[in-house]
Amino acid sequence: MNHVDPDMCTAYGVIMAGGSGERFWPLSRANRPKQLLPLGADGQTMLEEAIRRIEPVIPLDRILIITGGALRDAILDELPWFPADNVVAEPAKRNTAPCLALAAAIIEARHTQAQAHPLMAVLTADHFIGDEAEFRRNVETALNHACSCNSLVTLGVQPSRPETGYGYIEVEDHTSADSPVKQVKAFREKPDAPKALEYMRGGNHLWNSGMFFWRVDVFIEQMQKHLPDVGNAIRPLASLLRSSSGPTPAGDELGGLAALFTALPNVSIDYGLMEKADSVAVVPVGFVWDDVGSWDSLYRLRNTNDNGTVHQGTVIDVESTNCVLINAADSSHVLATVGVQNVIVVVTPDATLVCAGDKAQQVRDVVRELRSQGRTDVI
């Protein structure tokens, strides 16, 4: 493949919004997961924040939201101003590699500018990003590099703590210190605490943000090479979309597309492609970033009182320290704590969570237990 002038590419945004957000139970539910909760600034949902953040770089008509069938209507209700045809329900629940294969197929089917190569900016619906102007500058750097090179590109975050809940990106030592784009040496799995501290102190490991940028033709070629069970389905999916009533999956009437997609293996884009790709570059970013994966992330992202406690809703807090206290029940219902430390309490009309602050990752185990008991009414 030849290198492409950056002016010869057209960028499309792909926001993955299909997660269940089980670690934010009981506020997050199957029909209203965390990306649709008002956890963002000024009461916005994180999905709306993700759209508004990228819109100055990529217009709304070129932004896709990929989600599950059960969430499409909820997203349309939440975002009535967003183009309905751009909210895409996967024909079946799969992992991120099939999800992005479908997105690439939709872009292939829609893209009509023969002189311009389509680019994909793969973004997430549930991250906190501090400096949005800096974010957009980093995105433009990644898009320009992806357009002009045959590399897959990602954003990497300088670790601010020895985090064991994130994957890491190891950067090549020989990359020029002045270059805004570095060559990736390897993707590293979530480390234990000593290894995370080593990564943070070493200086050549970045947090894996899960945001990716590539030319669609490069993505397809790399998928066909390293994950052929998925990659070889992208252009057939695009052909089915072109021959249907429109280049967006519309439901069961597209039986051929649903059958083709459902047959794809359940595999993540990190494992299936990024860890094996021929050339991966990373843009080290200059903004504060957080995965917002569980209730304890609110310690870092929300304003706290003098005792380090986060309040939301009707809360009476007497000498409690380092707590997250969320009252989402009726305003007449009072959540009160006295002298507790390092506790997460979340109250809703039909469920209450009390969790040790360092056990927030295990909230999903509550959801699994409720599911095993058939309590779908509260999940």
N, C-alpha and C positions, 0 to 999 in steps of 0.2 A: 504494500500500500504506500502511496505517496503522501508526503506531508502536506498539510492544508493550511492556506493562509487564514489567520484568525478572522478576517473579515468575510470569510466564505462559509461561516457556520451559523446555524440558527439554533438557539438554546430553547429547550423544553424543560420545565420543572416537573418532577415526579415526587409527590409527597406520599410516603407510606403511612397509612392511617388505619391499619387493620388490627392493631394490638388490643388485647383484652384488658390490660391494666389491672390485673388481679391483685397486685401488691398495694393498690390504692383502695381496696375494699375497706369499709362498706360504702364509701362514697361512689366508687367506680363500680358499675354494674354492666351486665352483658349488653344491655341496650343503650348504655351511656358510659362508655369507658373513659379512661383518664384524659384522652385527647379532646373529649367533649365537655370536660369539667372546667369551671371558671378558675383555673389555677394560675392563669397568666396575669399580666399587669392590667389594672383597671377592670378586672372581672372578665377579661377575654378568655376564650378557650385557647388552649395551646395550639390547636389546629388553626384557628384564625390568626394567631400570632405568627405561625409558620408561613402562612400565605402572605400576610402583610409584609413580612420581613423580606421575602424574595421578590415581591411584586415590582419594586423599582428596577430590578434587573431583568425579570421575565414577565411579560404581560399575562393577565388572567387567562386569556384564551389559549395560552400555551402552557398552562399549569394543570397537571392531572393529579387527582387524589385517588389512590388505589386503596380500596377497603374491602371488607367482607359484605356479603349480601345483606346480612341483618342490620348493618349500620348505614347503608346508603341513604335510606329515607331520613334517618336521624340527622345525618350530615346535611342533607338538603334543607331540612327544617331549621337547622342551626345557622346555615349560611345561605339564605335565600338570594343573596346577591351574586353567588358564585355560579358559573356556567354549569347547568345540570348535566350536560353531556360530558363534562370533564370529571364527574364523580363516577368512578368505575368500580363496579362490584366484581370481584374475582368469581369465576364460575364455581370454584371449590376452594376450600381452605388449604393453602399450601404455604411454603416457606418463602423467604425473600428472593431466592433465585428465580422460581417460576413467576413470582410477582413482578420482578423487573423484566423478565422475558416478555410478559404480557404488555407491560408499559412500552417496551421497545417495539413490539409489534404494532401497537396503536399508533405510535409516532411514525413508524414506517408507512402505515396505511394512510395517515393524515398528511404527511409531509409532501408538498407538491412543488417545492422550489428545487428544480433540477440542478441549479448552479450552486446551491448551498447545502452543506452537510448538516444533518440534524445532530445536535448534542443533547445529552441527558444530564441534568443536574438532579441527583437522587438525594432527597432531603427527608427529614423525619418530622412527625407531628407532635412530638412530646419532649423536646429539648429546651432548656433555658440557654439563651445567648445574650450576653450582657451588652456589648457594643454592636449595635446592628449595622452602623456605617462601616465598621471594621469588618464585620461578617461579609458584607456585600463586596468590599474590596478583595477579600480573600477568595470569595466565590468567583469573581471576575478573573482573578489570577489563575484559578484552577480551570475555568472554562477556556481561557486563552491557551493554556498549556495543553489541555485535552484536544482542542481544535487543531493545533499545529503539530502535535506529536501523535505517535501511535501508542501512547501510554494510557492506562487507567489511572485516574487521579483521585486522591482522597484528601480530606482535611484532618490534620493531627493536632491535638491539643497538648501544650506543655503541662505536665503533671504539676499540680499544686499541693498534692498530698499523696501518700502511698496507698492509692486506691486499689482494692482487690476485686472490685465489682466490674471493672472495665477490661477490655482487651487492649493490647499495646501494639504500637508500630515501631519497629527498630529501623533506624535510619542508617544508610551507608556512611561510614566514616570519611570517605574521600570526597563527599559532596561539598562543593564550595560553600563556605560559611556565608558568603554574600548573596547567594542565590535564594530567591523566594520559594523555589521548588526543590525538594530533595528527592533522591532516589531511595525507594524502600528496600531494605535488606530482607526483612521478614515480618510477618504478623505473629504476635505472641499471644497465647491464651491468657485468660484471667490468672494473675499470679497469686501466690500466697503472700503473707505480709512481709517477710524478709525480702523476697524477690521484688515486690512492689517498691520497697524502700530503695533497693539497689537500682531499679529502673529510674526512680525519681532523681537519685543522686548522680547517676551516670551521665545524664545529659543527652543521650542519643536514643531515648525512647519517648514516644508520644502516646497519649490516649487515642484510641481508635474512635472517632466521632460517629462512624456509620454513615457519613455523607460521601457520595461518590460522583465523579464527573467523567464522562467519556463520549467520544463520537459513537453514534449508534453502529456504524459499520465496524469499528474496532471492537466494540462490545460483542457483536454477533460473532465476529471471527474468533475472538478469544473464548466465547462460550462454546462454539462448535468444536474448538480444539480441546478445551479442558473440562467441559461439562456437556458433552454432545447430547445426552439424553434430554437436556433442556434446550441447548443452543440450536439443535437442528429443528426445533419446533417453532422458532421465532418467525421465520419467513412464511411457513405455512399458516401460522396464526394471522399474520398480516394479510395474506391472500384471502383468507376467510372473512376478515373484517372488511376488506375492500369490496367483496362480492355480496356482503350483507346490506341491510338498509342503511347502514352508516358505520363509520370507523370507530365504533364503541360497542363493547359487549352489551347486549340489550336484554338478555334473559334466556329462558329455556328454548326460545325459538331458534337460537343459534346452536342447535344441537351439536353440530360438527365441532364448533369451537369449544364448547363445554367438554365434549368427550376428549378432545386433544389436550386441553389444559388439565383435566382431571387425571390423565394418564402420566403427567409429569411427576418426577420424584420429589419428595419433600426434603429440600436441601437449602441451606443458607447460602447467601451470596459470598460471605466471607470464606466458608469452607469450600464451596463448590468452585469459586473462581479466584477471589482476591489472593488467597494463599498460594495459588498455582500460576497466576498470570505471568506472561513473558516479561512485562515491564509495568511496574507500578510506581507512581510518583506521589509525593505527599507535600501539601502546603502547610507548614507549621503556622498556626493561627495566633492572632494577637488579641482575641476576645475571651472573656470569661464564659465557660461552657459547663453545663451540667446535664446529665442524662435524665434527671427527674424520674428515677425509677421506682422510688418508694417514699413512704411518708417521711423518713428521716432526711430526705433531700430538702425539705422545707426549712430545716435548721439553717441551711446555707443560703436559701433563696428568698426567704421572707424576713421582714423586719421583726426583731424580737424585743421583748421588754428588758429591763435592767437585769432580770434573772435568766436571760437567755431562752425565754419561752415564747412560742408562737401562739397567738390567739386568733380564732375566727368564730364569729357568731356570739351568742350570749354565753359568756364565760365569766365565772367568778374564780379568781386564782389567788390563793392566800399562801405566800411563801413557797411556791413551787418553782423548781429550777430545771432548766434545760428540757422543757416538755414541748410537745406539739399538742395543742388542745383545740379541736375542731368540733363545733356544734352546728350541725346542718339540720337539726330538727326544727320544729315550730319555734318561733321566737319566744313563746311563753315557756318553753322548756329550758331550764337552766343547767349548764354543766359547771360543777364546782369541784375544785381540788384544793387540798390543804397539805402543804409540806411534802409533796411527792417530788421525786427527782427522776430525770431521764425516762419519762414515760410518754407514750403516744396514746391519746384518747380521741376517738372519733365517734360522734353520736349522729345517727340518722333516725328518721321516724320508725324504722323497723329493725334496726340492728345497731349494736354498740361494740366498738373495738377498744380493748385495753391491751397495750403491747409495750414490752420493754424497748427502750430507745435503740438498743443495739440488736434487736431481733426483727427489724422492720422487713427484711427480706423474706421472712417466714410467714408473712401475712397470706401469701398465696396458698400456704398449707391449710389455712382456715377455709379458703374457697374450695379447695379440693375435698376437704372433709364434708363441707356442706353439700357439695355435689354428690358425694358418695351416699349421703343420707337422703338424697332426693329433694333437698331444699332449694329448688330452682327459684322459688318465690323471693329469695333474698340474695341471689347472685345474678 
